[in-house]
């Protein structure tokens, strides 16, 4: 089948026939389409915040699964855009930027340095400038965090596929294979974006939302209106709890010494906080309605 006339690009997944979990192919295709749709929304901001990309499914081809897609671009009347047909130029930019991102992942299993991502960021920004659709030649770079989350989305989408499956991105003139070996976890994104860390300690009373009864996973706590996960470093207490020597349940509270590490990006913006429970001083058990009823009966005798 030849390319549909209106299609901008194609996502192709070649799967090994006769294998289990056939739905994996469709899960991966759906996830890739959704990732590219979100990526397009981030990319058009480099041109103009008033442009809205709408993804159109032009055709699906069987054999290997091929989804032919295009972007219908919408914008309110905007004096920042030149009085010309800007849509073809912006459409080509979106196709090219996605190609750069997929090609960037080839040969990598992870991203080791933020400088590598900055190079991709610059390359995409140059593609935005080449559209030449604005009166003032000012094209904002896609935020590094959004670019990283788009790469994470590609990685997560491909995780559904098996070893012998293959996925590709096709444009009018080029074809590039997706790298199924690449992986990028959310915690890796935070580390890549972090420039400075500030650590402090404070005594706090935390409400227990979800304890970990088995291993060394993080617990979920609430402090005021804020919920967050935290790892308990107080190993002796944790062992006693998991040996059922200490009774604590969701809704109970703990008085504890907490270590907080604030992470800041290269612009000095706070991007996240890690919490570690260094010492548990006291367990504060919630009084259940039954307990309160027992106490009130005793007091009335």
VEXDREN-385891 format. One record per residue (C-alpha): y, z, x. Coordinates in steps of 0.5 Angstrom, whole numbers, plus 500, padded with zeros to 3 digits. Each point is the difference from the previous one (the first is absolute). Example, Ala and Ser with C-alpha at 12.3 -4.5 7.8 and 13.67 -1.06 7.14 Angstrom:
2
491516525
507498502
% end
This chain:
301
500500500
507498503
506505499
503500494
507497500
504507498
496504505
503503506
494503503
493502499
496506501
493498502
493505500
494497503
494505498
493500502
496498494
494504498
503507502
501506496
507503497
502493498
506503496
503502508
503493500
504500494
502507502
502498506
504494497
503504495
503505505
502494505
504497494
503507498
502501508
503493501
504501493
503507503
501497507
504494496
505505497
501504507
501493503
506497495
504506501
501497507
504494496
503504494
498506496
501496494
495495501
493502496
494496502
495499495
493498502
496495496
493498500
499492501
493499500
493504502
495496504
493502500
494499506
504504504
505504496
507497501
506502496
506495501
507504499
507499499
507504500
504499494
507502502
505503496
507503501
506502496
506496502
503502507
506498504
496502506
495494499
503493502
501495494
494496502
492500498
498506504
493501497
496496504
503502506
499508498
493498498
498497507
503506503
495504496
494496502
502500507
501507500
493502497
497495505
503504506
498506497
493498500
500497507
503506503
493504498
496495503
497503507
502507498
496506497
506504500
507501501
501504506
508499501
506500495
503494505
494496498
502500493
508499502
498494503
497497493
506503496
505496505
495494499
501501492
507501501
501493503
496497495
505503495
506497504
497493500
501500492
507499501
501502493
506505500
507499502
500505504
495500505
498507500
492501498
497507500
494502504
494502496
500508501
494501505
497505495
499495494
497495506
495505502
498502493
499492498
496500507
496506497
499496493
497494504
495505504
498504493
499493496
495497506
496507500
497498494
496494503
494500504
499498508
498493498
505499495
507496503
507499497
505496501
508498499
501493499
507496499
502493500
499499508
497506502
494505499
499507503
494504500
500507497
498505505
495505497
499504506
508503499
501507497
506504499
500506497
506504496
500505505
501495506
506497497
503507500
499501507
502493502
507501496
501507503
505501506
501507500
497506497
502507499
496506499
501507497
496506497
502504494
496505496
499497493
496502493
496494498
497498493
493497501
499494497
493498503
496503505
495497505
493504499
496496505
504497506
506500504
504495495
507502498
501504494
506499495
505505499
506500495
507504503
505500494
500493497
497496506
493499502
497498506
493500504
500505506
494502505
498507501
500501508
498508499
492498501
498508499
503500493
497493498
493502503
500506495
503496494
494495501
495506501
503502493
502507503
507498498
501498492
506495499
501495495
505495497
506504497
499505505
505501506
500502507
506503505
499496506
504498507
501492499
501495506
505495497
501493504
505496498
500492502
506496501
500492501
504496504
506501496
500507499
497500493
495505498
493497499
495505499
498507501
494503503
497507498
495505503
498507498
500504506
499507497
498502493
503507499
498501493
497497494
503501494
495499494
503498493
499505494
496496495
501501492
494504500
502505506
506501497
497502493
495505504
506503503
504501494
494503496
499505506
507502499
500501493
494505500
% end
